[in-house]
Each structure stands twice: as C-alpha cells, then as structure tokens.
Amino acid sequence: MPLDRTAEDLLAVVRESPHAVAAHDKAAWVGLFAEDAEVHDPYGSRAHIGVEAISRFYNVFIAPNTIGFHVDRDLVAGHTVVRDLRIETTMSTGATVSVPMHLRYDLVGTDDDWRISRLAAHWELGVMIARLVRTGPSGLLAGAKLGPQLVAELGVGGAMGMMGALSGVGGAGKRVVRRLLEAAATGDSAGVRALLDESAVVEFPAGRPSSVAGFLDRTRDMEWDKMIAAGRTVSVSVRVGASRGVAFVDFARGRSRVTAVRVFLDGDPADD
C-alpha cells in the first residue's frame, strides 16, 4: 500500500545512514541522531547513549571499516522503521564478514526534521565472531586490533558491556519462538497461550493491539525464515499471506515465557 508523507520522511532519514557510512561522513551519520539518542548495537550489549557516546561508537565500529547494506525490505509502523537486511563488513585487515540482521529505528520529530531516538541492531555477536575467525589470519588480526580500540574509545567497562551481547535467550529462545510460530500457523490456541506470559502484549501488526484469538485468525499458514536471538529478544522474518515483515518476540529476564509479540508488516494482511 502507498506510504503516507510521514512514513516517507522517516524512511528518508533512515536511508541516509548507509549513505553516510559509505562516505565515512562521521558528522552526517552522528547528525542523524537526537541529542539523547540510544544505540544498541548489537542489541543486548551496553547501550551508547548521547551524541558523545555515539560518536565514540562510530570511531570503533564504522570509521576503520567498509560497510555495505544489502536491504531486503523496509517496514514502517508509527514512528518506527524496521529494516530486514544483511550487512557486509570489510575490516582494515581485509577480513570480510557478512551478518544477517534486523535493524529497528525509533524516530522523534524535532523543530526542523526527524531524528533517530533509538537504534536497535539485532544480530548475533557469537555468529559474527565465528565467521571472522573462519576468514583466517586477517580475521584474527582484526579481532586483535579491535580489543585495544574498544578499550581506548569505550573504556574497560564499555568493552565488557559489548560482550554482554553474548548472553541472552540464545538458542533456547529460538526454540520457544519456533514453537510459538508453529502453533500460530496451525491455529493451535492452547499451544500459543502456553508460551505467552499472562500479561503478554500482542500487536499484529505492530502498533495495533490484538487478542490471542485475533492473532491466530490472521497468522494461519504464516511462514518464516531468518531468525536472530539478540539480548532478550528473538526477531524473525515472516510472511503472512502477501505481506512480508519482521516479528520481534520479547522475553522477560530469567523467564522462558514470551512477554511481547510485535509484527511489523509491509502491508495489512486483512486487506489481502
């Protein structure tokens, strides 16, 4: 369906990010963010909050590298843009790593434009490290260089905070989400309810609260493929009828039941 003016404006801001990254234009990239913005990259690691911290993040993870964005689709709901994509990073040592990813941008209006208030990059740090190691000596050298850069720019606490992305719901969370999606796709109400917390939030599509019955009515025969566990969230690329999208499934800390399901779609399946 056609996008409204606000959605077009939000997408225009988000699409400036890879342009600034490709040009290594730090001022342009940092300028996309609000003063008190948060960058969670990878999601589950310690957040970089405020322009100064985001600037240091750029110095470590963007400035030394060549980064390509290969976008499958953009999804807009309210003031949020979700990108389903793959990012290819070539490091200063020549090592190249391709990482599947879901990016969520929350934007806020300012006096003159839209700015990013929160960026959450859902990708798996463990998968990226394994792929980097498999590139051989250039990958090992890149890892050896990154450690001192992290400490120099972010401090010891910041470097340790990055490693926090290695914990989270992981494979166990993915298994729960597969069971949830399988139950939803087959209309298994009891199976879905057994996996949801009593106070779970269900939005289908994102921004539109739904009952479990309504969710089941619209997700029958749903298909999915790319699944990413980052922090306490599992994100997954989905197809519902003619619509494609990304579902974000949240878990409470220390619990295995789902606390929220939000599905961002490129169309409303009720219109199919």
Buried (B, 14 or more C-beta within 10 A) or exposed (E): EEEEEBBEBBBEBBBBBBEBBEEBEBEBBBEBBBEEBBBBBBBBBBBBBBBEBBBBBBBBBBBBBBBBBEBEBBBBBBBBBBBBBBBEBBBBBEBBBEBBBBBBBBBEBEEEEBBBBBBBBBBBBEBBBEBBBEBEEBBBBBBEBBEEBBBEBBEEEBBBBBEBBBEBBBEEBBBBBBBBBBBBBBEBEEBBEEBBBEEBBBBBBBEBEBEBEEBBEBBEEBEBEBBBBBBBBBBBBBBBBEBBBBBBBBBBEEEEEBBBBBBBBBBBBEEE
